[in-house]
Amino acid sequence: VEQRLKVAYLGPAGTFSHMAARKAFGLAVDYVEVSTIPAVFDAVERGHATYGVVPIENSSEGGVTFTLDSLLTHELLIRSELVLDVTQCLVGISEDLSLIERVYSHPQALAQCRGWLARNLPKAQLVVATSTSMAAREASSDPTSAAIASSLAAELNGLKVLREGIQDEAINATRFVVVGTTDAPPTGHDKTTLAFSTPDERGALLKVLSIFHDEGINLSRIESRPSRSVLWEYVFFADLAGHCGDPSVARAIARLRESCNMTKVLGSYPRSDGRT
């Protein structure tokens, strides 16, 4: 008997990760709700799910650290990407904002709305939750609390949308990736994500960047994260045009492995150029 596909996501139901997962896979799969981004990776590695959906980058706040760190410490690969427009809502029981003493949300959502919160709820305590849906759940039993979450999370938790579109940037989108145990096949319109760390010496990063220039490869993103293994050492994450099976990309990766302390390919996958 053919088993239905299982897809893990950061829950509870109603998170933007849940919305992205449904956008990527539709309704003909079984969804596995987990409580943290690292737990999404664990679910796929342990075989409890075939794929996982996680946020990797926000248009205003940059990389999602839990996802970047998990890509380094797990052996899963990115198989595809999608971009989701994110409309942050203030949701709660009471429509009187003067009664709100606490605002719950995920750190990324709080950061995306910090200006609005400072102007409109300057005295409210900001409380970190594991997800936007969990924040809505916390706010559903207390009229002096509110949450920053999606309108879907408000509906699922019986809350009112008090204010809509409270993110500081009018254009607010999050890039999500699907992770699995294997690479996606090349399509001719691909992207590769990789991580590398350079020796602590003058010109080390320039030498690495020159490899991509020599091979005619365009880098669309590069950012650094502290290494978890060596004090004051940094890991660079980069997105580049092409598939790791392309000759130029394969040559560049081989040269990186000769020059860097660490090089890890995090996946090659079809490139998404627009919002979905």
Secondary structure, DSSP 8 states (H G I E B T S, - for coil): -----EEEEESSTTSHHHHHHHHHH-SSSEEEEESSHHHHHHHHHTTS-SEEEEEEEETTTEE-HHHHHHHHHS--EEEEEEEEE---EEEES-S-GGG--EEEE-HHHHHHTHHHHHHH-TTSEEEE-SSHHHHHHHHTT-TTEEEEE-HHHHHHTT-EEEEE---SSSS-EEEEEEEESS-----SSEEEEEEEE--SSTTHHHHHHHHHHHTT--EEEEEEEE-SSSTT-EEEEEEEES-TTSHHHHHHHHHHHHHSSEEEEEEEEE---S--
